[in-house]
């Protein structure tokens, strides 16, 4: 009887040890997967360019802030909302702009925003919005 309890306790410890290892391995794999899918590797427009600021072209002004909010003025209409980056960190999509602008996606370049179609291709004959740089 004592011998049976002894072996039962050893088996419980063995299985607990295996479960701890499996949990540890699954946690490491999950964290690795999450970090690989959300953080672009290398230089992107999001992490390498000084993108926050005011961009203008004709009657359109877009102000991007580093907390992923924007303010857009098209003619006399003003919109305030948020934007999000694509997975590659190159383009932004301005939320709540349906029907108010010719596009809501922009490729973020060095001191400019290039209007894009929903497919991700540049709009034909569209001029980029240039960043207004204030020198002090």
N, C-alpha and C positions, 0 to 999 in steps of 0.2 A: 504494500500500500504506500509506504513512504517512497519507495523507488518510483512508483507510478507518478506521484505528486512531483517528485524531483524532475522526471523527464517532461512532464506537462509544463512545468515552469520554464525549463530550458527551451522547449518549443515556442512558448509564448514570447520569451525574450528574443528568440531567433526571428519570429515573424514580425515583431515590433521593430527590430533592427532593419529588416528588409523593407518594411513600410516607410520608415524614416528615410532610407536611401532613395526609394522610389519617389517619395514626395519631394525630396531635395532635387533630384534630377529633373523631375517635371517642372519644378519652379524655375530652375535655371533655363530650361528649354523655352518655357513660356516668356520669360523676361528677354531672352535673346531674340525670340520671334517678334515680340512687340517693339523692341528697340530697332530692329532692322526694318520694320515696315513703316515707322513713323518719322525717322530722322534721315533726311537725304545725306548721302556721303559726298564730301567734296564741296567745292564752292558753288553756290546757287545764287540767284538774284536775291533771295530772302536773307541769306547770311553773309553775302560778300559785298552787296551794294548798299549805299546810303539812300534807301528808297523812301523813307518818310518825307513828306513835304507837299508842296503845292505844284500841280501840273496844269498847264493851260494850253488851249488852242481855240481860237475864235471865241465863240460864245460859251465854251465849255470849260469848267474849272473843277478839278478833283483834288481834294486835300486828303492824303493818306496819313494816318497816325500809326505809331508803332504798337498800339494796343489792338490792332486789326479793326479799327473803325475808320469810316471815311465820311466826308461831306462833299456832295457833288452839286454843282449849280449848272443847269443847262437853260440858257436864256434866262427866264425869270423863275424857274422851278428849282427849289432846293430840296435835296434828299439827304438824310443822315441815317446811316445804318452801319452794318459790318461787312467785311469781306473775308474771304478765305483763300489760302494758297493751294495750288495743286500739289500732288505728291512729290513732284520733282523740284518744287520751290522756285519755279520760273514764272508762272502766271498767277494772276489773281482773278477772282470772280466777285464782282460787287453784288451784294444781295439787294433785293427789292427795287430792281431797275426795269422790270418788264414794261415795254412800251414807252418808256421815257427817254431812252437813249438808243442810238443805232447798235450798240453792243454793250455787254456787261462784263466781258472778259478782256484782260489786257496782259500782254507780255511786258514784264518789268525789265527795262534795259537801263543802261547808264544814263541817268538824268532824263529818261523818257518812258512813256507808257505807249505801247503800240496796240491799237484796237484789234481784237480778234473776233472771228466768227465763233459760233458755238462749237464748231468742229475743231477749233484750235488754229485755223489758218488765218493769216492777216487779212483784214478787210481790204478789198480792192480799192485803190485810190484814196485810202484813208490816211490822213496826216497824223503822225504821232503827237501826243500831248507832251510838251516839253516842260521840264522842271524849272520852276522859278527859283533862281539862286540869289539870295539876298546877301550882298557883301556888306560887311560892317567896317 
